[in-house]
Amino acid sequence: MSFDLVLFGGTGDLAWRKLLPALFQAWRHGSLPPGGRIVGVARDALTDADYRALIGSRLAVVEGEKRPSAQEFERFAALLEYQRMDLSAPADYQLLKDKLEARGAETVVMYLATAPGLFTTACEQIGAAGLATPATRVVLEKPLGHDLASNRAINAAVRGVFDERQVFRIDHYLGKPSVQNLLALRFGNALFEPLWRRETVASIEITMAEQLGVEKRGAFYDGTGALRDMVQNHALQLLCAIAMEPPINAHADAIRDEKLKVLRSLSPWTPATLAQGVVRGQYTAGQLAGGQVRAYGEEDGVAPGSTTETFVALRTGIANWRWAGVPFYIRTGKRLAAREAHIAINFRPTPHPIYRTPLGAANRLVIRLQPRDGVALHLFAAQEKRGAAAVQALAPVQLDLDFEQRFGAERVGAYERLLLDVIAGRLNLFVRADEQEAAWRWVEPIMQTWREQDERGEGPRPYAAGSWGPSAASTLVARDGNTWIEEC
């Protein structure tokens, strides 16, 4: 299948850090369809040779086995071309149209790896230039808007040019092997389905922790914050994967219909739940393994006195028969104690214990997302003691599956998987417009409450870099008699 993949923002950070390395890996693995071409689009005055040299210099710093050899990159670079474009100039779109029509590829992918503020302009110009044919697909990166109204405006502009089946809204967490295995674990094994419900599950924790600060993205992050950057998209998509009902089949809309039901079933916010169920934090100076780090307010690009949150913890529930009464905890933040992302399914204790178990220990299924992905099942086993007449106590043990060790070379990176799905036209791992709107609708009361708190001078709670966030996050789960996984 011949294809043209047009990277708007082809010289930008996302293109050279994520997209082009992923396309190179797909080419190296032999999974990139033959007859492909990658066209970088940006304002820079570059030739094809200049663009190839630029991308080659960036890929040369990729770590480990993903770095291409000189010979490999020379062959891969034959796929790369460049087009200088001003995204607001209609004449430039006509030049792009001439370039694409001259080749006549079966599929054309328009990947908008640009600032979100350019999405509407780019889509409208693509439509006006006649570039939105039935063979065209458009890929949109997050964040898609900064609130419900702006999200609706962007989606309306996109729908004015493309059918929904042509729109691929990327959430790279959905491409992670561990998330794919979460769905396989749930819907491919009879073992877990009878346990996946309120009668046996005590609570569910989703943690996405980073040790890094805002790095060179201070100006972007200061206008975004952890709620928009991580919760509204990544965390809620993970929650949907955990909580959704089994779809009737593996088709895209069957899966997305079930995810939408979860989002619409999230417990609505009230003044009481907003006061007790949401914690907002911002990191102060602290000590990490690499040494002393500065506070968020001292980072480059951050406005003086900024109240942007770098940490969010919240408690919610799902108002349906499967999950009624089960607390779901979401936690994400920067400059935390570890780089770690996981989902923990905490099971209820046995109804009548006849053995002693360690304080705070529980049967638990942990799906690890990073830094290494895998699944661990925490159980209890008899703790034999020499000379004991009978077993009186249990010791915690775990069954551990490391996906990298088990599948090794067979594994596919998140962006590699998602880009191949776009080219093939598979929508299963992409977010539908109504899902996004439901997610924005749910987080808007939190944003409104924080605006009101800012007006009263009640900013985010401080927490030291290198910690696990404000102490209020521990209080949030302790009210239910629970703890975060690292506190067990």
C-alpha positions in Angstrom: 0.0 0.0 0.0 1.6 3.3 -1.1 1.2 6.2 1.4 2.3 9.8 1.9 2.8 10.8 5.6 2.9 14.6 5.8 4.4 15.9 9.1 3.2 19.4 9.8 5.8 20.7 12.3 8.3 18.4 10.7 11.3 20.1 12.3 9.7 20.4 15.7 10.4 18.6 19.0 7.7 16.0 18.7 8.7 15.1 15.1 12.4 14.3 15.8 12.0 13.0 19.4 9.0 10.7 18.9 7.5 10.4 15.4 10.6 10.0 13.2 12.3 7.5 15.5 9.1 5.5 15.6 8.8 5.5 11.8 12.5 4.5 11.6 11.8 1.6 14.0 8.8 0.5 11.9 11.0 0.6 8.8 13.8 -1.3 10.5 11.3 -4.0 11.7 9.9 -4.3 8.2 6.4 -3.3 9.3 6.3 0.0 7.5 4.3 -0.6 4.3 6.5 -0.4 1.2 5.9 2.5 -1.2 5.9 5.1 1.6 7.1 8.6 1.7 7.5 11.0 4.6 7.2 14.7 3.9 8.3 17.1 6.6 6.5 20.5 6.5 7.7 23.6 8.3 8.6 27.3 7.8 12.4 26.7 7.7 14.1 27.2 4.3 15.5 23.7 3.8 16.2 21.4 0.9 15.4 17.6 1.0 19.1 17.1 1.7 19.1 19.6 4.5 16.1 18.0 6.1 17.7 14.5 5.9 20.9 15.8 7.5 18.9 17.6 10.2 16.9 14.4 11.1 20.1 12.3 10.8 21.8 14.5 13.4 18.9 14.2 15.8 18.5 10.5 15.4 22.2 10.0 16.0 21.7 11.0 19.7 19.0 8.4 20.2 20.1 6.0 23.0 20.9 2.3 22.7 19.7 -0.1 20.1 17.2 2.4 18.7 20.0 4.5 17.2 20.3 3.9 13.5 23.7 3.0 12.0 24.9 5.3 9.2 24.0 2.7 6.6 20.5 2.2 8.0 19.8 5.9 8.1 21.0 6.4 4.6 18.4 3.9 3.4 15.7 5.2 5.6 16.4 8.8 4.6 15.4 7.9 1.0 11.8 8.1 2.3 12.3 11.7 3.6 11.4 14.8 1.7 10.7 18.4 2.7 8.2 21.1 1.9 8.5 24.7 3.1 5.1 26.0 4.2 3.4 28.8 6.1 0.3 27.1 7.6 -1.7 30.3 7.0 -0.7 30.7 3.4 -3.2 29.2 0.9 -0.6 29.2 -1.9 1.6 26.9 0.1 -1.2 24.3 0.4 -1.6 24.4 -3.3 2.1 23.5 -3.7 1.7 20.6 -1.3 -1.4 19.4 -3.2 0.7 19.5 -6.4 3.4 17.5 -4.7 1.0 14.8 -3.4 -1.0 14.5 -6.6 2.1 14.0 -8.7 2.8 10.8 -6.8 -0.8 9.7 -6.3 -0.4 7.6 -3.1 -3.3 5.4 -2.1 -3.3 6.9 1.4 -2.4 10.4 2.6 -1.8 11.0 6.3 -1.8 14.6 7.6 -0.1 14.6 11.0 -0.6 17.9 12.8 2.5 17.8 15.1 2.0 21.6 15.7 0.9 23.9 18.4 -2.9 23.2 19.1 -3.7 26.7 18.2 -2.9 25.9 14.6 -5.2 22.9 14.3 -8.2 24.9 13.1 -6.2 26.9 10.6 -4.5 23.9 9.2 -7.7 21.9 8.8 -9.6 24.8 7.2 -6.7 25.3 4.7 -6.5 21.6 4.0 -10.2 21.6 3.1 -10.0 24.8 1.1 -7.1 23.5 -1.0 -9.0 20.2 -1.8 -6.5 18.1 0.1 -9.2 16.4 2.2 -10.1 13.5 -0.1 -11.6 10.1 0.9 -8.0 8.8 1.0 -6.9 11.4 3.5 -6.5 10.9 7.3 -5.7 13.6 9.8 -3.9 13.0 13.1 -4.3 15.4 16.0 -2.0 15.5 19.0 -3.0 16.5 22.5 -3.9 18.9 24.0 -7.0 19.3 21.9 -8.2 22.5 23.5 -7.8 23.9 27.0 -11.5 23.5 28.1 -14.8 22.1 26.8 -15.6 25.1 24.6 -12.2 25.2 22.9 -12.3 21.4 22.4 -15.7 21.7 20.8 -14.5 24.5 18.5 -11.5 22.5 17.3 -13.6 19.4 16.7 -16.2 21.4 14.8 -13.5 22.8 12.5 -12.2 19.3 12.0 -15.6 17.9 11.3 -16.2 20.6 8.7 -13.4 19.1 6.6 -13.1 15.4 7.6 -15.5 12.6 8.5 -15.1 11.2 12.0 -13.7 7.9 10.5 -10.8 10.0 9.0 -9.8 11.6 12.3 -7.2 10.0 14.5 -6.9 11.7 17.9 -3.7 10.3 19.5 -3.2 9.5 23.1 0.1 7.7 23.2 -0.7 5.9 26.4 -3.2 3.8 24.5 -0.3 2.5 22.3 1.8 1.2 25.2 2.2 -2.6 25.2 1.1 -2.7 28.9 -2.2 -1.0 28.1 -2.8 -3.4 25.2 -2.1 -6.2 27.6 -4.5 -4.7 30.1 -7.3 -5.2 27.6 -6.0 -8.7 26.7 -5.8 -9.6 30.4 -9.4 -8.5 31.0 -11.1 -9.8 27.9 -8.9 -12.7 26.8 -8.8 -14.6 30.1 -11.7 -16.2 31.9 -9.7 -16.0 35.2 -10.2 -12.3 35.9 -13.6 -11.4 34.6 -15.5 -12.8 37.5 -13.3 -10.8 39.9 -13.5 -7.5 38.0 -16.3 -6.0 40.0 -17.3 -4.3 43.2 -17.9 -7.5 45.1 -14.2 -8.4 45.0 -12.4 -5.2 44.2 -11.7 -2.8 47.2 -10.1 0.1 45.3 -8.2 1.0 42.2 -5.2 3.3 41.9 -3.7 4.9 38.8 -0.4 6.6 39.3 1.7 8.4 36.7 4.7 9.9 38.4 7.7 11.7 36.9 11.0 12.7 38.5 11.6 15.3 35.8 10.4 18.9 36.2 9.1 21.0 33.4 12.6 21.1 31.8 12.5 23.4 28.7 8.7 23.4 28.5 8.0 25.9 31.2 6.0 28.4 29.1 3.9 25.6 27.6 3.4 23.8 31.0 2.5 27.0 32.8 -0.5 27.4 30.6 -1.5 23.8 30.9 -0.8 22.1 34.2 -1.1 18.5 35.4 -4.9 18.3 35.1 -5.0 19.2 31.4 -1.7 17.6 30.6 -2.2 14.2 32.2 -5.6 13.6 33.9 -8.1 14.8 31.3 -6.6 12.5 28.7 -4.1 9.8 29.8 -5.5 9.0 33.2 -9.1 9.0 32.2 -8.3 6.7 29.2 -6.6 4.3 31.5 -9.6 4.4 33.8 -11.8 3.6 30.9 -9.7 0.6 29.9 -9.9 -0.7 33.5 -13.6 -0.1 34.1 -15.3 -0.5 30.7 -17.8 -3.3 30.0 -16.7 -6.0 27.6 -17.4 -4.7 24.1 -19.5 -6.8 21.7 -16.5 -7.2 19.4 -13.0 -5.7 18.9 -14.1 -3.1 16.4 -13.2 0.5 17.1 -16.7 1.9 17.7 -17.7 -1.0 19.9 -14.7 -0.3 22.2 -15.1 3.4 22.1 -18.9 3.1 22.9 -18.0 1.3 26.1 -15.3 3.8 27.1 -17.8 6.6 26.6 -20.3 4.9 29.0 -17.6 4.9 31.7 -16.9 8.6 31.2 -20.6 9.4 31.4 -20.9 7.3 34.6 -18.1 9.1 36.5 -19.5 10.5 39.8 -20.4 14.2 39.2 -18.5 16.7 41.3 -20.2 18.5 44.2 -18.8 21.2 46.5 -18.2 18.5 49.1 -16.4 16.1 46.9 -14.4 18.8 45.3 -13.3 20.0 48.7 -12.3 16.6 50.0 -11.7 14.6 46.8 -9.1 16.7 44.9 -5.6 17.7 45.9 -3.7 20.3 43.9 0.1 20.7 44.4 3.2 22.5 43.2 6.8 21.4 43.8 9.2 23.5 45.7 13.0 23.1 45.8 14.3 19.7 46.8 16.9 17.0 46.6 16.9 14.3 43.9 19.5 11.7 43.0 21.1 14.2 40.6 21.4 16.9 43.2 19.4 19.9 44.3 16.6 21.1 42.0 14.8 24.4 42.0 11.2 25.2 42.7 8.6 25.3 40.0 8.2 29.0 40.4 11.9 29.4 39.5 11.8 27.4 36.3 12.5 29.1 33.0 9.3 30.3 31.3 7.1 30.1 34.4 5.3 33.3 35.4 6.1 34.9 38.7 3.6 33.8 41.4 2.2 31.1 39.1 -0.6 28.9 40.6 -0.3 26.2 37.9 -0.5 22.8 39.5 2.4 20.2 39.0 0.6 17.6 41.0 -3.0 16.3 41.1 -4.5 13.5 43.2 -8.2 12.8 43.2 -10.8 10.3 44.3 -13.8 9.4 42.2 -16.3 6.7 41.6 -18.3 5.1 38.8 -22.1 5.1 39.1 -23.0 1.8 37.7 -23.8 -1.7 38.9 -20.3 -3.1 38.4 -18.4 -0.4 40.3 -20.8 1.3 42.7 -19.0 2.0 45.9 -15.4 1.3 44.6 -13.1 4.3 45.0 -10.8 5.1 42.0 -7.7 7.1 42.9 -5.8 9.1 40.3 -2.4 10.6 41.0 0.1 12.4 38.7 2.9 14.8 39.2 6.3 16.1 38.4 9.4 16.1 40.6 8.2 13.1 42.5 10.2 10.4 44.2 10.4 8.1 41.2 9.6 7.8 37.6 6.8 5.3 37.7 3.4 4.6 36.2 1.2 1.8 37.3 -2.4 0.6 37.8 -3.1 -1.2 41.0 -6.3 -3.3 41.4 -6.6 -3.9 45.2 -8.8 -6.9 46.1 -11.0 -7.2 49.2 -9.7 -9.5 52.0 -11.1 -12.9 52.6 -14.5 -12.8 54.3 -13.2 -14.9 57.3 -9.4 -14.9 57.8 -8.0 -18.0 59.4 -4.3 -17.0 58.9 -2.4 -14.0 60.1 -1.4 -11.7 57.2 1.1 -8.8 57.2 -0.3 -5.5 58.2 -1.4 -3.5 55.2 -0.8 -6.3 52.7 -3.5 -7.4 50.3 -4.1 -9.4 47.2 -3.3 -7.0 44.4 -2.9 -7.0 40.6 -0.3 -4.3 39.5 -0.1 -3.4 35.8 3.2 -1.6 35.4 3.4 1.0 32.6 6.9 2.5 33.1 9.8 2.4 33.4 9.5 -1.3 32.7 6.1 -2.7 31.8 4.6 -5.9 33.0 2.1 -7.4 35.4 2.5 -8.6 39.0 0.0 -10.6 41.0 0.5 -10.2 44.7 -0.6 -13.3 46.7 -0.1 -14.9 50.1 1.7 -18.2 50.7 2.3 -20.3 53.9 5.2 -19.1 55.9 6.8 -22.3 57.1 8.6 -22.1 60.4 11.0 -24.8 61.6 9.5 -26.7 64.5 6.0 -25.2 64.1 3.2 -27.7 64.4 1.0 -25.8 62.0 1.1 -22.9 59.7 -0.1 -19.8 61.5 1.0 -16.9 59.3 1.1 -16.0 55.6 3.9 -14.3 53.7 3.4 -12.1 50.7 4.6 -13.5 47.3 4.1 -12.4 43.8 3.8 -13.8 40.3 5.7 -11.4 38.0 5.6 -11.1 34.2 8.1 -8.7 32.6 6.9 -8.0 29.1 10.4 -7.0 27.9 11.9 -10.2 29.1 9.1 -12.3 27.8 8.5 -10.7 24.4 11.8 -8.9 23.8 12.3 -8.1 20.1 8.6 -8.7 19.3 7.5 -5.6 21.2 6.4 -2.5 19.4 6.7 1.1 20.9 3.6 3.2 21.5 4.1 5.7 18.7 5.3 3.0 16.3 2.1 1.0 16.9 -0.1 4.1 16.6 1.5 5.4 13.4 1.1 2.0 11.7 -2.5 1.9 12.8 -3.1 5.3 11.2 -1.6 4.2 7.9 -3.7 1.0 8.0 -6.8 3.0 9.0 -7.4 1.2 12.4 -9.2 3.5 14.8 -9.3 1.2 17.9 -6.5 3.0 19.8 -7.7 6.5 19.0 -10.1 8.8 20.9 -13.5 9.8 19.5 -14.7 13.3 19.7 -17.6 12.5 22.1 -15.1 10.8 24.5 -13.0 13.9 24.6 -16.0 16.1 25.3 -17.2 13.9 28.1 -13.7 14.0 29.7 -13.5 17.8 29.5 -17.0 18.1 30.9 -16.0 16.1 33.9 -12.8 18.0 34.7 -14.3 21.5 34.2 -15.8 21.8 37.7 -12.3 21.1 39.1 -10.8 23.9 36.9 -13.6 26.3 38.0 -13.0 25.5 41.7 -9.3 26.2 41.3 -10.0 29.5 39.6 -12.2 30.5 42.6 -9.5 29.4 45.0 -6.9 31.5 43.2 -9.1 34.5 43.5 -9.2 33.9 47.3 -5.4 33.5 47.4 -5.7 29.7 48.0 -3.1 28.3 45.6 -1.8 24.8 45.2 -0.3 22.9 48.2 3.5 22.9 48.2 5.5 19.7 48.2 9.2 19.1 48.2 10.8 17.9 45.0 11.7 14.2 45.5 8.7 13.5 47.7 5.4 11.8 46.7 3.5 15.0 46.7 1.5 17.0 49.4 0.6 15.1 52.6 -3.0 15.8 51.7 -2.8 13.2 49.0 -2.2 10.5 51.7 -5.1 11.9 53.7 -7.3 11.6 50.6 -7.0 7.8 50.5 -6.7 7.4 54.2 -10.3 8.6 54.7 -11.3 5.3 53.0 -8.8 3.3 55.1 -6.5 2.9 52.2 -2.9 3.9 51.3 -1.0 4.5 48.1 1.0 1.5 47.0 4.4 2.8 48.1 3.0 3.3 51.6 1.9 -0.3 52.0 
